[in-house]
Amino acid sequence: MIRTIIVIVAICLYILVIGLPFLILAWLTGNTDSLYQVGVRGARMGLWLARVEVEVHGREKIPTGRAAVFMPNHQSNADPPAIVTVLPPVLVMVKKEFFRVPILGAGMTARGFIPVDRRNRERAIAAVDGAVVKLQQGYSFLGYPEGTRSPDGRLQAFKKGLFIMAIKARALVIPVSVSGATRIMLKGKPVIHPGRIRITIHDPIEAGKYPLEKRDELARRTRQAIMQGLTPDERPLSSEEIMPD
């Protein structure tokens, strides 16, 4: 618990002392690249303080020169900071509640992160449409096809929004397996434990080859790739793969 408190306090101070000046700089210059890198360094600092190691496989499969949607499974609050330290600069589909966090929320807004309201279908569709425009402009995205953290670390059924987004933008889909993050920080438990997160990046999938009516096939292919990088106790018990529209 002491480690958890140290990590939380350090991150809050980092956001205030380092993040705020770079946020102001981004407002003044209109350039958020330095602000983004400050965020990545803050993620690395938090992982280091928590004694969390990040093991990466398949880094060479990260595409260059193409907009992509990176789709990892979501085991805990420990995996997003681990993933952003591995990926090239990305925009992120973020639960709208995080935009209320002082400084952090303003920084995400300035960078162009897209808030997702999972309880409002119209706003969720609008978020997807906004992301399509950004993808077509060449920006890559990080999004979680499960929509939320797994309660037990096992892969959950996928929602369809990210796959519709990738198909409409004719972007690449990059399946990403996250293994071990549940043992770092279980959903609903605020305690952070030291450990190792293994991230496996899989071969890109051309979403543009799938018509919208075949989005479930794209989702299943992505899901099968992600499962290859999971341990048996992280694979789903249920046969349910895709959530209905």
C-alpha positions as semicolon CSV with decimal commas, in nm:
position;residue;x (nm);y (nm);z (nm)
1;M;0,000;0,000;0,000
2;I;0,291;0,236;0,075
3;R;0,423;0,180;-0,278
4;T;0,081;0,263;-0,421
5;I;0,064;0,590;-0,226
6;I;0,416;0,685;-0,340
7;V;0,325;0,620;-0,704
8;I;0,001;0,819;-0,685
9;V;0,163;1,116;-0,507
10;A;0,459;1,117;-0,749
11;I;0,233;1,113;-1,054
12;C;0,015;1,392;-0,917
13;L;0,321;1,606;-0,846
14;Y;0,462;1,526;-1,190
15;I;0,140;1,636;-1,358
16;L;0,135;1,959;-1,156
17;V;0,504;2,054;-1,169
18;I;0,599;1,921;-1,514
19;G;0,270;1,869;-1,695
20;L;0,114;2,209;-1,628
21;P;0,402;2,418;-1,776
22;F;0,408;2,200;-2,088
23;L;0,030;2,228;-2,116
24;I;0,060;2,607;-2,108
25;L;0,340;2,586;-2,367
26;A;0,115;2,372;-2,589
27;W;-0,163;2,632;-2,563
28;L;0,077;2,913;-2,653
29;T;0,247;2,738;-2,944
30;G;-0,033;2,516;-3,073
31;N;0,211;2,221;-3,068
32;T;0,141;1,931;-2,832
33;D;0,432;1,701;-2,925
34;S;0,638;1,796;-2,620
35;L;0,331;1,760;-2,399
36;Y;0,277;1,408;-2,532
37;Q;0,638;1,312;-2,461
38;V;0,604;1,449;-2,108
39;G;0,306;1,216;-2,065
40;V;0,507;0,916;-2,190
41;R;0,793;0,998;-1,952
42;G;0,543;1,025;-1,668
43;A;0,411;0,679;-1,755
44;R;0,766;0,540;-1,749
45;M;0,828;0,704;-1,413
46;G;0,513;0,555;-1,265
47;L;0,603;0,206;-1,389
48;W;0,955;0,241;-1,248
49;L;0,833;0,354;-0,908
50;A;0,583;0,067;-0,901
51;R;0,863;-0,175;-0,997
52;V;0,674;-0,288;-1,305
53;E;0,885;-0,426;-1,589
54;V;0,759;-0,414;-1,948
55;E;0,860;-0,700;-2,178
56;V;0,792;-0,636;-2,547
57;H;0,769;-0,883;-2,834
58;G;0,705;-0,795;-3,199
59;R;0,808;-0,430;-3,183
60;E;0,927;-0,461;-3,543
61;K;0,564;-0,517;-3,651
62;I;0,466;-0,161;-3,565
63;P;0,394;0,000;-3,905
64;T;0,541;0,326;-4,025
65;G;0,380;0,566;-4,267
66;R;0,028;0,425;-4,221
67;A;-0,252;0,515;-3,985
68;A;-0,326;0,223;-3,754
69;V;-0,563;0,129;-3,475
70;F;-0,374;-0,051;-3,200
71;M;-0,616;-0,286;-3,023
72;P;-0,497;-0,444;-2,697
73;N;-0,692;-0,642;-2,443
74;H;-0,753;-0,446;-2,124
75;Q;-0,660;-0,622;-1,800
76;S;-0,609;-0,338;-1,553
77;N;-0,518;0,027;-1,504
78;A;-0,155;-0,083;-1,520
79;D;-0,156;-0,171;-1,889
80;P;-0,230;0,169;-2,056
81;P;0,090;0,336;-1,924
82;A;0,289;0,028;-2,026
83;I;0,146;0,033;-2,379
84;V;0,200;0,404;-2,446
85;T;0,570;0,366;-2,363
86;V;0,596;0,105;-2,640
87;L;0,387;0,254;-2,921
88;P;0,466;0,549;-3,147
89;P;0,259;0,864;-3,079
90;V;-0,110;0,779;-3,086
91;L;-0,443;0,938;-3,010
92;V;-0,651;0,750;-2,756
93;M;-1,018;0,670;-2,714
94;V;-1,062;0,750;-2,344
95;K;-1,350;0,704;-2,103
96;K;-1,507;1,049;-2,070
97;E;-1,470;1,053;-1,691
98;F;-1,091;1,088;-1,724
99;F;-1,136;1,423;-1,896
100;R;-1,258;1,565;-1,564
101;V;-0,917;1,515;-1,402
102;P;-0,752;1,859;-1,365
103;I;-0,457;1,927;-1,601
104;L;-0,463;1,569;-1,732
105;G;-0,806;1,620;-1,890
106;A;-0,701;1,950;-2,043
107;G;-0,388;1,789;-2,180
108;M;-0,582;1,505;-2,340
109;T;-0,824;1,753;-2,495
110;A;-0,539;1,963;-2,632
111;R;-0,373;1,658;-2,786
112;G;-0,695;1,548;-2,955
113;F;-0,782;1,242;-2,747
114;I;-1,145;1,143;-2,799
115;P;-1,384;1,101;-2,503
116;V;-1,610;0,797;-2,513
117;D;-1,946;0,790;-2,337
118;R;-2,030;0,421;-2,315
119;R;-2,376;0,494;-2,175
120;N;-2,485;0,714;-2,463
121;R;-2,507;0,538;-2,799
122;E;-2,534;0,859;-3,004
123;R;-2,225;1,010;-2,842
124;A;-2,036;0,683;-2,882
125;I;-2,118;0,681;-3,255
126;A;-2,009;1,046;-3,282
127;A;-1,679;0,955;-3,112
128;V;-1,619;0,682;-3,370
129;D;-1,699;0,920;-3,657
130;G;-1,458;1,176;-3,514
131;A;-1,186;0,913;-3,491
132;V;-1,244;0,811;-3,854
133;V;-1,167;1,168;-3,963
134;K;-0,846;1,169;-3,757
135;L;-0,740;0,832;-3,900
136;Q;-0,798;0,959;-4,252
137;Q;-0,573;1,254;-4,165
138;G;-0,295;1,008;-4,077
139;Y;-0,323;0,985;-3,698
140;S;-0,298;0,643;-3,533
141;F;-0,517;0,538;-3,242
142;L;-0,508;0,324;-2,932
143;G;-0,845;0,172;-2,840
144;Y;-0,973;-0,122;-2,637
145;P;-1,214;-0,351;-2,823
146;E;-1,344;-0,493;-2,493
147;G;-1,457;-0,145;-2,396
148;T;-1,359;-0,182;-2,031
149;R;-1,119;-0,361;-1,800
150;S;-1,155;-0,732;-1,746
151;P;-1,274;-0,818;-1,392
152;D;-1,052;-1,127;-1,375
153;G;-0,788;-1,083;-1,643
154;R;-0,963;-1,306;-1,896
155;L;-1,035;-1,175;-2,244
156;Q;-1,391;-1,043;-2,271
157;A;-1,630;-1,015;-2,566
158;F;-1,548;-0,739;-2,816
159;K;-1,757;-0,438;-2,907
160;K;-1,778;-0,340;-3,273
161;G;-1,711;0,034;-3,271
162;L;-1,334;0,020;-3,322
163;F;-1,368;-0,223;-3,611
164;I;-1,627;-0,004;-3,784
165;M;-1,390;0,288;-3,735
166;A;-1,094;0,103;-3,886
167;I;-1,295;-0,023;-4,184
168;K;-1,437;0,321;-4,263
169;A;-1,091;0,478;-4,249
170;R;-0,929;0,186;-4,436
171;A;-0,667;0,177;-4,162
172;L;-0,449;-0,103;-4,030
173;V;-0,562;-0,297;-3,725
174;I;-0,277;-0,401;-3,497
175;P;-0,375;-0,669;-3,243
176;V;-0,182;-0,633;-2,916
177;S;-0,173;-0,893;-2,639
178;V;-0,129;-0,774;-2,280
179;S;-0,037;-1,042;-2,030
180;G;0,032;-1,013;-1,657
181;A;-0,127;-0,673;-1,592
182;T;-0,403;-0,821;-1,376
183;R;-0,147;-0,933;-1,119
184;I;-0,013;-0,578;-1,107
185;M;-0,347;-0,413;-1,034
186;L;-0,673;-0,604;-1,017
187;K;-0,989;-0,420;-1,123
188;G;-1,159;-0,264;-0,820
189;K;-0,843;-0,292;-0,608
190;P;-0,634;0,026;-0,568
191;V;-0,316;-0,157;-0,462
192;I;-0,027;-0,176;-0,710
193;H;0,197;-0,482;-0,699
194;P;0,542;-0,511;-0,860
195;G;0,570;-0,750;-1,151
196;R;0,606;-0,784;-1,526
197;I;0,371;-0,697;-1,810
198;R;0,431;-0,879;-2,137
199;I;0,320;-0,694;-2,451
200;T;0,304;-0,882;-2,781
201;I;0,244;-0,691;-3,104
202;H;0,097;-0,903;-3,382
203;D;0,092;-0,875;-3,761
204;P;-0,110;-0,584;-3,903
205;I;-0,451;-0,657;-4,055
206;E;-0,581;-0,454;-4,350
207;A;-0,921;-0,336;-4,227
208;G;-0,995;-0,184;-4,569
209;K;-1,029;-0,533;-4,717
210;Y;-1,339;-0,594;-4,502
211;P;-1,679;-0,445;-4,593
212;L;-1,879;-0,313;-4,300
213;E;-2,109;-0,615;-4,301
214;K;-1,799;-0,833;-4,239
215;R;-1,686;-0,639;-3,933
216;D;-1,750;-0,941;-3,710
217;E;-1,496;-1,138;-3,916
218;L;-1,238;-0,865;-3,864
219;A;-1,314;-0,866;-3,491
220;R;-1,276;-1,245;-3,471
221;R;-0,946;-1,239;-3,655
222;T;-0,817;-0,969;-3,421
223;R;-0,939;-1,162;-3,120
224;Q;-0,768;-1,483;-3,232
225;A;-0,439;-1,296;-3,272
226;I;-0,465;-1,143;-2,924
227;M;-0,536;-1,482;-2,766
228;Q;-0,207;-1,614;-2,904
229;G;-0,019;-1,387;-2,666
230;L;-0,220;-1,475;-2,354
231;T;-0,166;-1,745;-2,094
232;P;-0,436;-2,014;-2,048
233;D;-0,575;-1,838;-1,739
234;E;-0,613;-1,515;-1,940
235;R;-0,811;-1,670;-2,226
236;P;-1,192;-1,651;-2,219
237;L;-1,406;-1,918;-2,057
238;S;-1,715;-1,810;-2,250
239;S;-1,766;-1,874;-2,621
240;E;-1,913;-1,523;-2,659
241;E;-1,685;-1,327;-2,892
242;I;-1,867;-1,022;-3,026
243;M;-2,127;-0,810;-2,853
244;P;-2,445;-0,744;-3,056
245;D;-2,499;-0,397;-3,203
